[in-house]
Amino acid sequence: MASVNGGSAASNPSLPSPPPKQLSPQSLSAFYEGITLVLSKWTALQMSIQNEWGGRNTRQKAEQFSHDILSWFTKTKGTLYIDELEEDLAITMAETFNAVLDDGSEEEIAEELMSMHEECLEENYESILKLRVSKNATEAVSQSRQLVNEDDDESSDDEEASDMVVDEPQRPRSNSKTMNTSVGNQNQTAQAEDGWSVVPPRRNKGNRQN
């Protein structure tokens, strides 16, 4: 009776190793969001964007940077090495964004991206959710500060405007209402509604003789 010997790829080195695990469509979308969130808090990159160190289209280059990182993870065949990612990040920052890194921040970014990639392979999005909440909170604080600054500016403008207001002297109000009537060049006495009579001044024509 013939016997059948079973074996696995690990016990039989002649068998090809299984292909590396790939991201699902949902994980791929989540991982890309995670990449953009990680880059959004990278100080060196954000400084380059704000100051346009990479030229007028620096912001567009930053968006392409996220796509390039995603391609590195999805199109690299075989094992992903963190030191290669660190090198690519540093080179891109220097050549594309004119930012030479000397703070070792590319190592932290690479480590965070590698860890996030491993989580997404397991369809674990906890770190991405934390980054999303953190970004929303930061943006909310920034908007609040902007509104406060705008209110302060408006208040100071109002104060300056009020300081420039000059109180005009008010004309004394009479207790009686008068109505002046004239016929030709003659002035007549007007009778007020409340019984007071007011005699309007005469207009002097030339010198008045006694």
Salt bridges, closest charged atoms under 4 A:
GLU33 OE2 - ARG132 NE 2.89
GLU112 OE1 - LYS41 NZ 3.06
GLU122 OE2 - LYS21 NZ 3.74
GLU126 OE2 - LYS130 NZ 3.53
